């Protein structure tokens, strides 16, 4: 069982890395004071879908890693 979960964790982490690279660049610290980008907090369209999918894979990663931790003991 832990072998299957380990393979699943590796697959999820690879997909998660790919999804994070796809995220739009330049949004991390662009909301610093003086940048004039205040108020742009809402995600729309494909950006919102990508964000939801990434969040889902993060939750799956945490659940899978937790299951491996408790089943390996």
N, CA and C atoms as an extended XYZ file, in Angstrom:
219
Properties=species:S:1:pos:R:3:atomname:S:1:resname:S:1:resid:I:1 pbc="F F F"
N         0.817       -1.201        0.000 N   UNK     1
C         0.000        0.000        0.000 CA  UNK     1
C         0.859        1.264        0.000 C   UNK     1
N         1.915        1.244        0.803 N   UNK     2
C         2.758        2.437        0.843 CA  UNK     2
C         3.521        2.632       -0.470 C   UNK     2
N         3.783        1.539       -1.182 N   UNK     3
C         4.468        1.662       -2.476 CA  UNK     3
C         3.589        2.401       -3.483 C   UNK     3
N         2.318        2.058       -3.503 N   UNK     4
C         1.380        2.731       -4.407 CA  UNK     4
C         1.257        4.205       -4.028 C   UNK     4
N         1.166        4.472       -2.734 N   UNK     5
C         1.066        5.860       -2.283 CA  UNK     5
C         2.340        6.645       -2.595 C   UNK     5
N         3.479        5.976       -2.523 N   UNK     6
C         4.737        6.656       -2.846 CA  UNK     6
C         4.792        7.040       -4.317 C   UNK     6
N         4.378        6.114       -5.189 N   UNK     7
C         4.329        6.436       -6.616 CA  UNK     7
C         3.323        7.550       -6.900 C   UNK     7
N         2.195        7.501       -6.209 N   UNK     8
C         1.185        8.547       -6.365 CA  UNK     8
C         1.721        9.899       -5.898 C   UNK     8
N         2.467        9.896       -4.800 N   UNK     9
C         3.047       11.136       -4.283 CA  UNK     9
C         4.056       11.721       -5.263 C   UNK     9
N         4.867       10.873       -5.877 N   UNK    10
C         5.840       11.346       -6.866 CA  UNK    10
C         5.113       11.941       -8.082 C   UNK    10
N         4.053       11.276       -8.535 N   UNK    11
C         3.292       11.786       -9.678 CA  UNK    11
C         2.625       13.111       -9.346 C   UNK    11
N         2.027       13.204       -8.160 N   UNK    12
C         1.379       14.451       -7.754 CA  UNK    12
C         2.398       15.572       -7.646 C   UNK    12
N         3.569       15.284       -7.100 N   UNK    13
C         4.578       16.333       -6.947 CA  UNK    13
C         5.098       16.815       -8.297 C   UNK    13
N         5.232       15.905       -9.275 N   UNK    14
C         5.671       16.315      -10.613 CA  UNK    14
C         4.617       17.206      -11.278 C   UNK    14
N         3.349       16.811      -11.155 N   UNK    15
C         2.273       17.630      -11.719 CA  UNK    15
C         2.193       18.969      -11.011 C   UNK    15
N         2.389       18.960       -9.702 N   UNK    16
C         2.348       20.200       -8.925 CA  UNK    16
C         3.471       21.153       -9.327 C   UNK    16
N         4.647       20.628       -9.561 N   UNK    17
C         5.758       21.468      -10.037 CA  UNK    17
C         5.421       22.102      -11.378 C   UNK    17
N         4.841       21.322      -12.271 N   UNK    18
C         4.450       21.837      -13.579 CA  UNK    18
C         3.384       22.927      -13.439 C   UNK    18
N         2.395       22.720      -12.568 N   UNK    19
C         1.339       23.713      -12.384 CA  UNK    19
C         1.866       25.002      -11.777 C   UNK    19
N         2.823       24.890      -10.873 N   UNK    20
C         3.390       26.090      -10.248 CA  UNK    20
C         4.188       26.886      -11.266 C   UNK    20
N         4.897       26.197      -12.156 N   UNK    21
C         5.656       26.897      -13.198 CA  UNK    21
C         4.708       27.615      -14.161 C   UNK    21
N         3.514       27.060      -14.371 N   UNK    22
C         2.548       27.688      -15.261 CA  UNK    22
C         1.925       28.964      -14.699 C   UNK    22
N         2.009       29.153      -13.401 N   UNK    23
C         1.400       30.336      -12.791 CA  UNK    23
C         2.027       31.599      -13.386 C   UNK    23
N         1.231       32.649      -13.407 N   UNK    24
C         1.706       33.896      -14.014 CA  UNK    24
C         2.871       34.465      -13.211 C   UNK    24
N         3.836       34.983      -13.926 N   UNK    25
C         5.037       35.518      -13.286 CA  UNK    25
C         4.850       36.993      -12.967 C   UNK    25
N         5.599       37.454      -11.990 N   UNK    26
C         5.584       38.868      -11.647 CA  UNK    26
C         4.455       39.275      -10.727 C   UNK    26
N         3.711       38.330      -10.162 N   UNK    27
C         2.618       38.707       -9.283 CA  UNK    27
C         2.989       38.587       -7.815 C   UNK    27
N         4.151       38.066       -7.516 N   UNK    28
C         4.525       37.844       -6.130 CA  UNK    28
C         4.717       39.117       -5.343 C   UNK    28
N         5.667       39.943       -5.734 N   UNK    29
C         5.940       41.172       -5.002 CA  UNK    29
C         5.511       42.409       -5.781 C   UNK    29
N         4.675       42.207       -6.797 N   UNK    30
C         4.263       43.366       -7.590 CA  UNK    30
C         3.280       44.244       -6.835 C   UNK    30
N         2.753       43.754       -5.711 N   UNK    31
C         1.823       44.545       -4.921 CA  UNK    31
C         2.543       45.339       -3.833 C   UNK    31
N         3.833       45.546       -3.999 N   UNK    32
C         4.593       46.330       -3.045 CA  UNK    32
C         4.151       47.781       -3.116 C   UNK    32
N         4.292       48.502       -2.016 N   UNK    33
C         3.879       49.915       -2.029 CA  UNK    33
C         4.588       50.704       -3.136 C   UNK    33
N         3.819       51.487       -3.837 N   UNK    34
C         4.365       52.298       -4.909 CA  UNK    34
C         4.282       51.650       -6.274 C   UNK    34
N         3.771       50.428       -6.346 N   UNK    35
C         3.717       49.762       -7.641 CA  UNK    35
C         2.470       50.133       -8.425 C   UNK    35
N         1.460       50.668       -7.752 N   UNK    36
C         0.246       51.073       -8.446 CA  UNK    36
C        -0.667       49.916       -8.809 C   UNK    36
N        -0.426       48.736       -8.265 N   UNK    37
C        -1.237       47.564       -8.590 CA  UNK    37
C        -2.202       47.178       -7.481 C   UNK    37
N        -2.497       48.085       -6.575 N   UNK    38
C        -3.418       47.756       -5.494 CA  UNK    38
C        -4.817       47.561       -6.053 C   UNK    38
N        -5.527       46.590       -5.512 N   UNK    39
C        -6.877       46.304       -5.959 CA  UNK    39
C        -6.961       45.172       -6.950 C   UNK    39
N        -5.849       44.643       -7.393 N   UNK    40
C        -5.859       43.527       -8.340 CA  UNK    40
C        -5.691       42.219       -7.583 C   UNK    40
N        -6.678       41.873       -6.778 N   UNK    41
C        -6.582       40.672       -5.964 CA  UNK    41
C        -7.443       39.543       -6.499 C   UNK    41
N        -8.349       39.827       -7.407 N   UNK    42
C        -9.277       38.817       -7.891 CA  UNK    42
C        -8.732       38.119       -9.120 C   UNK    42
N        -8.791       36.787       -9.086 N   UNK    43
C        -8.361       36.000      -10.242 CA  UNK    43
C        -9.571       35.764      -11.127 C   UNK    43
N        -9.358       35.796      -12.439 N   UNK    44
C       -10.455       35.608      -13.376 CA  UNK    44
C       -10.039       34.655      -14.485 C   UNK    44
N       -11.028       33.982      -15.050 N   UNK    45
C       -10.822       33.147      -16.227 CA  UNK    45
C        -9.889       31.985      -16.000 C   UNK    45
N        -8.992       31.756      -16.961 N   UNK    46
C        -8.070       30.618      -16.875 CA  UNK    46
C        -7.145       30.692      -15.653 C   UNK    46
N        -6.825       31.906      -15.224 N   UNK    47
C        -5.963       32.063      -14.052 CA  UNK    47
C        -6.653       31.499      -12.805 C   UNK    47
N        -7.956       31.712      -12.690 N   UNK    48
C        -8.707       31.199      -11.549 CA  UNK    48
C        -8.810       29.672      -11.604 C   UNK    48
N        -9.052       29.131      -12.790 N   UNK    49
C        -9.137       27.671      -12.950 CA  UNK    49
C        -7.802       27.022      -12.600 C   UNK    49
N        -6.705       27.614      -13.072 N   UNK    50
C        -5.378       27.083      -12.774 CA  UNK    50
C        -5.090       27.143      -11.277 C   UNK    50
N        -5.531       28.202      -10.625 N   UNK    51
C        -5.346       28.348       -9.187 CA  UNK    51
C        -6.130       27.277       -8.422 C   UNK    51
N        -7.353       27.010       -8.837 N   UNK    52
C        -8.176       25.993       -8.182 CA  UNK    52
C        -7.578       24.600       -8.373 C   UNK    52
N        -7.109       24.311       -9.577 N   UNK    53
C        -6.488       23.009       -9.849 CA  UNK    53
C        -5.213       22.844       -9.017 C   UNK    53
N        -4.410       23.896       -8.931 N   UNK    54
C        -3.182       23.840       -8.132 CA  UNK    54
C        -3.506       23.612       -6.661 C   UNK    54
N        -4.525       24.290       -6.158 N   UNK    55
C        -4.926       24.098       -4.764 CA  UNK    55
C        -5.386       22.669       -4.518 C   UNK    55
N        -6.110       22.098       -5.454 N   UNK    56
C        -6.543       20.715       -5.329 CA  UNK    56
C        -5.374       19.741       -5.274 C   UNK    56
N        -4.366       19.987       -6.105 N   UNK    57
C        -3.193       19.107       -6.090 CA  UNK    57
C        -2.373       19.288       -4.814 C   UNK    57
N        -2.359       20.488       -4.257 N   UNK    58
C        -1.655       20.700       -2.985 CA  UNK    58
C        -2.352       19.913       -1.877 C   UNK    58
N        -3.683       19.950       -1.859 N   UNK    59
C        -4.426       19.192       -0.854 CA  UNK    59
C        -4.177       17.692       -1.031 C   UNK    59
N        -4.199       17.214       -2.270 N   UNK    60
C        -3.928       15.795       -2.534 CA  UNK    60
C        -2.520       15.405       -2.098 C   UNK    60
N        -1.549       16.292       -2.312 N   UNK    61
C        -0.167       16.038       -1.910 CA  UNK    61
C        -0.060       15.900       -0.397 C   UNK    61
N        -0.698       16.810        0.334 N   UNK    62
C        -0.628       16.784        1.802 CA  UNK    62
C        -1.324       15.531        2.348 C   UNK    62
N        -2.476       15.194        1.786 N   UNK    63
C        -3.193       13.995        2.237 CA  UNK    63
C        -2.369       12.741        1.963 C   UNK    63
N        -1.795       12.650        0.788 N   UNK    64
C        -0.998       11.480        0.421 CA  UNK    64
C         0.248       11.366        1.305 C   UNK    64
N         0.920       12.476        1.549 N   UNK    65
C         2.112       12.456        2.400 CA  UNK    65
C         1.756       12.080        3.835 C   UNK    65
N         0.612       12.558        4.317 N   UNK    66
C         0.172       12.208        5.669 CA  UNK    66
C        -0.167       10.729        5.768 C   UNK    66
N        -0.833       10.195        4.761 N   UNK    67
C        -1.158        8.757        4.748 CA  UNK    67
C         0.117        7.902        4.740 C   UNK    67
N         1.086        8.302        3.942 N   UNK    68
C         2.350        7.563        3.916 CA  UNK    68
C         3.023        7.609        5.286 C   UNK    68
N         2.993        8.759        5.917 N   UNK    69
C         3.616        8.905        7.245 CA  UNK    69
C         2.985        7.972        8.260 C   UNK    69
N         1.659        7.920        8.305 N   UNK    70
C         0.992        7.108        9.308 CA  UNK    70
C         0.982        5.621        8.966 C   UNK    70
N         0.979        5.279        7.687 N   UNK    71
C         0.969        3.859        7.311 CA  UNK    71
C         2.360        3.223        7.389 C   UNK    71
N         3.406        4.032        7.322 N   UNK    72
C         4.762        3.504        7.350 CA  UNK    72
C         5.224        3.166        8.774 C   UNK    72
N         4.495        3.636        9.743 N   UNK    73
C         4.901        3.415       11.145 CA  UNK    73
C         4.642        2.037       11.635 C   UNK    73
